[in-house]
Amino acid sequence: MRPLFTATLASFVLTLLLSVPSSGQEEKTDYDRYVEAAGDRLPVLRAKRAQRYSFAYNGTPYHDPNGFKDGEACICGKVYRNLIVNYNVNLQSLEVRSPESPLTRTYDTDDVDWFIRDGVKYINLRKEGHDVKEGFFEIVYDGKDKIYRRIDKSIDVNTFSNIVNIGYTDPNYDDSIISFFNFKESWYLESGDGELFPFKNSRFLFKKYPGSKRIAKARLPYFNESDHAFWYSTLMTYIENEGGNRP
């Protein structure tokens, strides 16, 4: 009979232990905390990990050197807010973080309709039906007609010993490093009827809007056209407000 008593006692102790309420919650894992913090942003934060560059370089593969900024994005048809985003121009990809986690995820162009980074909106013109290169286009002017800027960066090598002009300012430029991300800027005008026109400079806009040259001389005599984004957006604002002999 002794084995039966031992088994009964063990069963009683186990039942007693299971019936005693826990003095506290089970400790959460890092993943539990991550899922809880992500909330309804979890699907967007389950994308592939962002690429890291393993070589030294001048410049940046990103849109600018300012890092991740507050933003939102429309990914696979769903809008996600309260994100932290960065734009990898070299890969034409969107990098995403949750404010509560340093884990970085990345999305290719095909998955993203648009995103906003630090108040600036970028759209996928292919999703709008335009036959353009894969990638994102910054909305520089958003009126009846629109102006977009497309930036491309690719890896290049400086084979000379002197400092090379990489096309933009890098405060940490090191002339001992030969690799760098070069810079190319392209411009597009979308008319009110949805037609898209690539253009190179203000001469196109003067031809498209005949009265705009007069406006530029009167309103923009001291502005440097090399700051294209400011110059084009300001000119288009005057054209919208003052007519400018719109086509």
N, C-alpha and C positions, 0 to 999 in steps of 0.2 A: 504493500500500500504506500510505501514511502515515495516512489516515483510519481504516483498520482498526486500526492500532496504537493510535491515540488512543482509539478506542472501547473496545478491550480494556483499556487502562490505566485508563480511567474506571470500567469495570465492576469491575476488580480493587480499586480504591480504595474503591468503594461497598461491595463485599463485605467488605473489611477493616474498614470502619467499623461495619457492622452486626454483625460478629462480635465486636467488642470489648465486654466487659461494661460496663454503666453504672456509673459511680462512685458513684451515689446514686439515690434514688427521685425520680420526677418530683414537682415541687412541687404540693401539693394546693391546690385552689381553696377559697374560702370555702364554696361549696355542698358540696364533698366532705367538708369537716370537719363541716359541719352534719349531713349524712346519717349520717356515722360516729358522731357524738355522740348523735344521736336514736335510733339502733338500732331496736328494735321499737316505739318510740313514733313513728316517722316518719309512719305513716298519719294519726295524730291531729294531727300538726303540719303537715299539708298543707291544712288547712281555710282558709276565707277570712280575710282580714286583719281585725283588730278595728277597730271604728269609733272615731274620735277626734272629740272635740267642739271645734269651732273658735270658740266664743264663751266669754266670761268668765261664771262662775257661782259662786254660793255652794253649800255642801254638796257632795255627791258623787253621781254616778249609780250608784256601787257599793254593795254591802251595808254597807261601812264604809270609813273612810279609810286602812285599814292595808295596802292594796296586795296584791300577789301573795303567796300563802302555799303551803307544801308541801301536796300533795294527790294525789288520784287520781280517776279518773272511769270510768264505764261509758258508752261512746260507741258507738252503733250495735251494741249487744250485746256489745262487747268491753271488758274492763277494762284500763285503762292506769294504771300506777303510776309513781312518781318523777316526777310533774309539778309544775309551779308553776301555781296556778290563782287566778283572781279571778272574782267574781260580779257581773255588770252587772245590777243590779236594774231599772234604767230600761228596758233592752231585753229583760230576762229571758233573758240569754244567758250562756254559760260561756266565759271567756277562758283560754287555755292557753299555757304556755311550757314549753320544755325548760330544765332547770337550766343547760345549756351555751350557751343562746342567748337574746338579748333579743327575738327575733322573736315577736310575739303573734298567735295565731290565735283565732277565735271559733266557737262552736257554738250554734245555735238550740236551743230546748227540744225540738223533735221528735227531735233526734239523741241526746239525753242521757237515760239512764235515771236516773242519780244521779251525784253527785260529793261528794267530801269536801274541805273547805278548812279547814286549821288544826285538824283533828280534829273538825269539825262536819259532819254529813252533811245533804245536801239531796237531795230526791227529786222526780221528776216524777210526781205523783199521777195524771195522765192515763194514764201507762204502767201504773198499777196498776188501771186501769178506772174511776176516779172521774170524775164529770162536774163538773170544776172549771175555772177560768180557766187558760189556758196559762201555764206558768211553773214555778218551783221552790218547794218547801216545806221549810223547815228542821225537822228532827226535834228538838223541844225535850224531849220525854219519850218513851222507847222501852221500854214494858213490855207487859203483856198488852193494855192500851189505850195509845194513842199520842196525843201532842199535837204539832200542827204549827203553825208560824208562817209566814205569808206576808207578805212586805214588798213594797210597790209604791212606786215613785218616778216622778214625772212632772215635766216642766219647767213652772215657774210664774214669774210676774213680780210683783215687789213695786212697786206704783205709788205707794207712800207714801215719805216721806223718812226715816221712822224704821226701826229694826231690826225685822224680821219674824221671828216664831217659825217656823222651817222644820221643826220636829218632832224635831230631833236636834241634837247639838253639832257645830259646825264651828269648830275652833280658828283657822282662817284667815278667818273671816267678814269680809267687806268691805262696809260699808253703802253704798258708792258703786256697787255692782253690783246691778242690779235682778233679774237672772235667778237662779233657784235650783231645786234639786231638792227637791220636797216629799216628805213621808213618810206612808205609810199602812200600818198593821199589822192583819192579820187572823188569827184563830185558829180552829183546827179540832181536834175530838176524833174519833179513829177508834177505835171499840169493837172488842172482840176478834173479833166476827163480821164485821168489815170495813165496817160502816156508818159514814159520815162525817157529823159534825155541826158546822156552823159555830157559833161562840159569841162573845160580846162581853166577858164578864167572869166573875168567880168565881161569880155567882149561878147561872149555868147548871150549873157543876160541883157546887154545893151541892144543886141539884135532882136532878141525875143520880146523885149519890152522897149520899144523905141524911145519912149519918154524917160526911161530910167537913167540915161546918160546925163540929161539935164538935172535930174534929181541928185545924182551922185556928185556932180560939180557943186550944186547948191548946198547939199546936206552933209557930204562926206569929204570935204576938201582936205581935211587934216588927218584923216584916218589912213593908216597904213594897210594897203590891200594884202600885204603878206599875212596878216591875221585873217585868213580867209573866212573862218567860221563867223567871226564878229562882223566882218565887212559884208558878206553875203546876206546874213540874217538881217542886218540893219537896213541894207538896200531893199530887201524884199518887204520889210515892214513899211518903208516909205512908199514903195510901189503899191502895196495893198491899200494904204491910207490915202494916197494922193492920186491914184489912178495909174500913172506911168504908162498910159497907152497899152493896157493889157491886151494880149492877143485874143 
